[in-house]
Amino acid sequence: MLELIDYDNIRRLAQDGWSIRRIAKYLKHSRESVRKALEWDGSKPRYRLSKPRQRTKATPEIVEAVQLVLKTDLEAPRKQRHTALQIHDKLAAKFPGHEPGESTVRKLVKELKAGMRRLPDVTLPLYFAPGEESQVDWGESTIVLKGVEQVANILIITLCFSRRTFAMAFPSQKQEAFLEAHVRAFEHFGGRTGRLAYDNLTTAVKNILQGGAREENDTFKSFRGYYGFESRFCTPGKEGAHEKGRVERRVALIRSDLFVPVPHVDSWDELNARLLAKCKSRDELRHPEFRDQTILEVFQREREALHPLPARRFACCRCELVRVDGQAQVHFEKAVYSLPVEYGRRQVDLLAYLDRVEIWYDLKLIGTWPRSYNGGEHYDYKHYLPLLKKAPCGCLNGKPYLTMPAALQKYRVTLLSQMERRAAGKALAKVLLLILDHSETSVLEAVELSLLYGTVDPDAVKNFMLQLLSQSRPMPLPVDLSERPALQSFKVPPASLDPYDQLIGACS
């Protein structure tokens, strides 16, 4: 085959007036090769067959066997699929004496793979009108919270037109967290879009019905109806993995911007403050489509198309009917929360918000606790004070009394060091029962005073408390007698102490 240098030499000699015969004789090429060089179009020289070569045809049984191997390989990891040589060896074992040659198998595998090959990963460019749709997705990243490594679940909501984004992190992906992030995002944007796009997450979708319809979760259905937006759910499985491209890109960007390296924070509020600051900083970036404007400038156009929000926020909580046990406790998830003993063995309504747990009985709030995602037992010793009237020594070993303030803990230790155990329990119970009729603050101050004066007598504590309360009472205001001038001249004579002096003298 002629090389590029040969093409150059032939064409140069032809320009000098040499004939084809003379060039062929001089360069020792055939006259046909010289003619091809003179007709050259500048492409890279290569062999061209005048007619296809005759190939060895594989039998239908061979083709079927190869197809079966290739279809099985589609379910295997990419790096653990059969090579053409391995397929040839399998055919040799299956069809001894009738197996095709290795080159025939290679060509057959190449042809069959070409027929099975999917379309290239090409995406369709999309357009969303202002206020038309926003996309929602969860992401996960590792954080160190108060020195403990754990997973942060980040819900990200992106407006499809302006690309403005809101993100919020939670210790779990529970429904109350899912809904709370929506409400915060709506308030951050100043409105909501007409449609929101989701994966088929269980906090929104209860069942996928035949034909692609969705049976939505009751709470999510109420939430969607309250705010009045339409929901769109992606195709289940890998086929729908890229139907929310706007938000999926933001998940990766936020993870790389804020969570590399692993952030150390003291609270979820601190982490969410960082997330919000990062979202606001991205508002100043150039819009990917409107390159002459920032994301925030494009959002100003979309703001007018957002739907207004209701006057009141949706209550983003999980409601459950639970029963208070015989120890005045309710069990929720992995945690235990105490309640006043008068509600023991009753059914109550438990409302689990993102940051707190509220317990209601007959439309009355009877207990509020910070929500615990790590389980544990949570007691308020004041809930169990009425029990001390019948069992005063319960304050010594009762688990709820481990949560007493430091002053009462010190008072209990001092009592036990100076009194017999039963007497110490009664004395401590007598002091604790004061909290039922007086403020906890005044009782704690009285306990600290008694310890300062070196006494543990519960009557002394009560006396100190009454003195503190009397000193804290406001002085009475003077009576206005301007409308009663007769009373202004009235004087009360001072009391005579002579009878007392006589009495004292008589006693002496």
Buried (B, 14 or more C-beta within 10 A) or exposed (E): EBEEEBBEBBBEBBEEEBEBEEBBEEBEBEEEBBEBBEEBEEEEBEEEEEEEEEEEEBEEEBBEBBBEBBEEBEEEEEEEBBEBEEBBBBBBEEBEEEBBEBEBBBBBBEEBEEEEEEEEEEEEEEEBEBBBBBBBBBBEBEBEBEEEEEEBBBBBBBBBBBBBBBBBBBBEBBBBBBBBBBBBBBEBBEBBBBBBBBBBBEBBBBEEEEEEEBEBBEBBBBBBEBBEBEBEBBEEEEEEEEBBBBBBBBBEBBBEEBBEEEBEBEEBEEBBEBBBEBBBEBBEEEBEEBEEBBBBBBBEBBBEBBEEBEEEEBBBBBEEEBEBEEBBBBBBBEBBBBBBBEBBEBEBBBBBBBEEBBBBBEEEEBBEBEBBBEEEBBBBBBBBBEBBEEEBBBBBEBEBBEBBBEBBEBBBEBBBEEBEEEEBBBBBBBBBBBBEEBEBEBBBBBBBBBBEEEBBEBEBBBBBBBEBBEEEEEEEEEEEEEEEEEEEEEEEEEEEEEEEEEEEEEEE
